Amino acid sequence: MTFRLTEDFKTLDELRESPEGVLRQVQKNEQPVVITVKGKPAAVVIGADQYQWMVHLLDLGRALAEGEASIRAGKVRPVEAFFKELLGKSKRAKKVSG
């Protein structure tokens, strides 16, 4: 993601003057807009879809980190044992229901 200095940065005064304009820009360009205060970045305005995607990526990252921690702690078993158990349960379920 690249920022365009003339478009993707708005001052707090610009946000106050035209909040709808900033929102339209975010939605139209599908790019975040950085809000600056005294020349320094203070906040970022992003679209709802972008935010939802970022939350999804964070959740995925947490799940991967959790899995990696389990592997490092030795809380693993061979994939063959997992599939044997999984398929065994599946066959038993079919016999009961069928």
N, C-alpha and C positions, 0 to 999 in steps of 0.2 A: 504494500500500500504506500503510495507516494502522496505527499502533500504539495499542493500548489500554494505557494506563499501569498499570492495575491487574492486567492479565492477561499482557501480552506482555513484561514485564520481570521477571526473576527474579534474586535475589541468588545469589552463589556458594554460600552456605549452603543456600539452597533447592534448588539443583542437587544438592549433596551429600546432602541429606536424602531427596530423591525424584527421582533421575535418570529413573526410568521414568515418573513423572508429567509431567515436562517433555517427554519424548518423546511421550507420549500426547497432550499438548496440541498439540504441533507437528503431529502426524498428524491429529488431530481437526479442528483449526481451519484447517489448511493455511496457517498464519501463522508467520513466524519468531518466535523467542523470544530476546530480548537478555539475556545474562548480565552482571550488573554486579558490579564489585569496588569496594568503598568508594564506592558511589554513582555510579560512572562505567561506561559501557559497555566491556566487555572482549572479548566474543565474541558470535556469533550462531549459534543452532541452527536449522537449516532441514531440511525433509524432503528425502529423496533425489530425489524427482521435481522439486522446486523447484530443487535444485542442478543436476540434469541440464539443466533448461530454461535456467538461468543460463549454464551452460557453452556450450550451443547458441547463445545470444544473443551471448556473447563471441566465439565462433568466427565467427559471421555478421558481427559488427562488424569483426573483423580482416580478413575477406575483403573487405568493403566499403572499408575503409581502404586495403587493398592495391590495389584497383581504382582508387580515387580517386588514389592516388599515381602509378599508371601513366598515368592521364589527364593529371595535372599535368605529368608528365615527357614527355608527347607520344608515349607508346608506344601509340598508337591507330591504327586504320584505319577507313575508312568502313564502315558496316554492310553496304552493298551488296557491297563486296569480300569481306567475311567470308562472306556468304550465297552468293555466286557460287562461292567456293572450297569451301564446305561442300556445296553441291548438286552441284558438279562431282565431288567425291570420292564422293558418294553414288551418282551415276549410274555412275561407273566401277566401283564395288564391285558394283553390280547386274549389270553386263555380265560381269564376271569370274565371279561366282557363278551367274549364270543361264544 
